[in-house]
Amino acid sequence: MTTDAELRGELLAELHRLRQVVPEISGCLVASTDGLLIADDAQAVVVEGVAALAAACLGVSQRIADSAGHDDFQEVLIRSTGGYVAMYMAGHGAVLVLLATADANVGRLHHEARRATQVVSRIVAAAALTFAQALPEPARW
């Protein structure tokens, strides 16, 4: 069985890999869809606040997609004068958030992030399974 520390190490390795292959990424994090920080490789931002706001943004984005008659929401990109914030669903319970500079190649950012969401999704699913297996059996009457 994989330990929590090993799974967290895998997440951090993937976040670090992203920052290496896309140098314009200034920070990245993984959060639960309810806004709790899971892992981060970011500096100079309040990652807990970004995680909470990302969850709120994803909730609104999903509602917009649903209202438009589209299937499951997948990603959102925010462009500002300071750069980009990109959020990608990573399985059913997590979101990958990337912070990038204004000169980032958005195509490259999307390409690498979409690949990373598969890795993050697998790790988060494994962590949920590990947690579920560690729970005690319910009492039977």
C-alpha positions as CSV (number, residue, x, y, z in Angstrom):
1,M,0.0,0.0,0.0
2,T,1.3,3.5,-0.9
3,T,1.6,5.8,2.0
4,D,0.2,9.4,2.2
5,A,3.8,10.8,2.2
6,E,4.6,8.9,-1.0
7,L,1.4,10.1,-2.7
8,R,2.2,13.7,-1.6
9,G,5.7,13.3,-2.9
10,E,4.3,12.1,-6.3
11,L,2.0,15.2,-6.5
12,L,4.9,17.6,-5.6
13,A,7.1,15.9,-8.2
14,E,4.4,16.4,-10.9
15,L,4.0,20.1,-9.9
16,H,7.7,20.6,-10.0
17,R,7.9,18.9,-13.4
18,L,5.3,21.3,-14.7
19,R,7.3,24.3,-13.6
20,Q,10.4,22.9,-15.2
21,V,8.8,22.2,-18.6
22,V,6.8,25.5,-18.7
23,P,9.1,28.1,-17.2
24,E,6.4,30.8,-17.4
25,I,4.5,28.9,-14.7
26,S,5.1,31.0,-11.5
27,G,3.2,28.6,-9.3
28,C,0.9,25.6,-9.2
29,L,-1.2,23.8,-6.8
30,V,-3.7,21.0,-6.3
31,A,-6.9,21.7,-4.4
32,S,-9.9,19.7,-3.5
33,T,-13.1,20.7,-5.3
34,D,-14.4,22.0,-2.0
35,G,-11.4,24.4,-1.8
36,L,-8.9,22.7,0.5
37,L,-5.3,22.9,-0.4
38,I,-3.8,19.4,-1.2
39,A,-0.3,20.3,-2.4
40,D,1.5,23.3,-3.9
41,D,4.7,24.5,-5.6
42,A,4.1,28.2,-5.4
43,Q,5.6,31.2,-3.8
44,A,4.5,34.8,-3.2
45,V,0.8,33.9,-3.2
46,V,-1.6,32.8,-0.5
47,V,-2.2,29.3,-1.8
48,E,-5.0,28.6,0.6
49,G,-6.9,31.6,-0.7
50,V,-6.3,30.6,-4.3
51,A,-7.4,27.0,-3.6
52,A,-10.7,28.3,-2.1
53,L,-11.3,30.8,-4.9
54,A,-10.5,28.1,-7.5
55,A,-13.2,25.9,-6.0
56,A,-15.7,28.7,-6.2
57,C,-14.8,29.5,-9.8
58,L,-15.1,25.9,-10.8
59,G,-18.6,25.7,-9.2
60,V,-19.7,28.7,-11.2
61,S,-18.1,27.4,-14.4
62,Q,-19.8,24.1,-14.0
63,R,-23.2,25.8,-13.6
64,I,-22.6,27.9,-16.7
65,A,-21.6,24.8,-18.7
66,D,-24.7,23.0,-17.4
67,S,-26.9,26.0,-18.3
68,A,-25.5,26.0,-21.8
69,G,-26.4,22.4,-22.2
70,H,-22.8,21.2,-22.3
71,D,-21.4,18.1,-20.6
72,D,-18.9,18.0,-17.8
73,F,-16.9,21.1,-17.2
74,Q,-13.1,20.6,-17.8
75,E,-11.1,23.8,-17.6
76,V,-11.1,27.6,-17.3
77,L,-8.5,30.2,-18.2
78,I,-8.4,33.7,-16.7
79,R,-6.2,36.3,-18.5
80,S,-5.3,39.5,-16.7
81,T,-2.6,42.1,-17.2
82,G,-0.4,40.3,-14.7
83,G,-0.7,36.9,-16.4
84,Y,-2.9,33.8,-16.4
85,V,-4.7,31.6,-13.9
86,A,-5.6,28.3,-15.4
87,M,-7.7,25.7,-13.7
88,Y,-8.3,22.1,-14.8
89,M,-10.5,19.4,-13.3
90,A,-8.3,16.5,-12.2
91,G,-10.7,13.6,-11.7
92,H,-13.9,14.1,-9.6
93,G,-12.4,15.5,-6.5
94,A,-9.5,17.8,-7.4
95,V,-8.4,20.8,-9.4
96,L,-5.0,21.7,-10.8
97,V,-4.4,25.4,-10.7
98,L,-1.5,27.0,-12.6
99,L,-0.4,30.6,-12.3
100,A,1.6,31.8,-15.3
101,T,3.2,35.0,-16.5
102,A,1.7,37.2,-19.2
103,D,4.2,36.0,-21.8
104,A,3.2,32.3,-21.3
105,N,2.6,30.2,-24.4
106,V,-1.0,29.3,-23.6
107,G,-1.0,26.3,-26.0
108,R,2.0,24.8,-24.3
109,L,0.4,25.6,-20.9
110,H,-2.8,23.7,-21.9
111,H,-0.9,20.8,-23.4
112,E,1.3,20.2,-20.3
113,A,-1.6,20.8,-17.9
114,R,-3.9,18.4,-19.6
115,R,-1.2,15.7,-19.4
116,A,-0.6,16.6,-15.7
117,T,-4.4,16.3,-14.8
118,Q,-4.2,12.6,-15.7
119,V,-1.3,12.1,-13.3
120,V,-2.9,14.3,-10.5
121,S,-6.2,12.5,-11.0
122,R,-4.6,9.1,-10.6
123,I,-2.7,10.2,-7.5
124,V,-5.8,11.7,-5.8
125,A,-7.8,8.6,-6.6
126,A,-5.1,6.4,-5.1
127,A,-5.0,8.6,-2.0
128,A,-8.8,8.3,-1.6
129,L,-8.6,4.6,-1.9
130,T,-5.8,4.4,0.7
131,F,-7.9,6.5,3.0
132,A,-11.0,4.4,2.5
133,Q,-9.0,1.2,3.2
134,A,-7.6,2.7,6.4
135,L,-11.1,3.3,7.8
136,P,-12.3,0.9,10.4
137,E,-15.1,-1.5,9.6
138,P,-18.5,-0.1,10.6
139,A,-20.1,-1.8,13.6
140,R,-22.7,-4.4,12.7
141,W,-25.7,-4.9,14.9
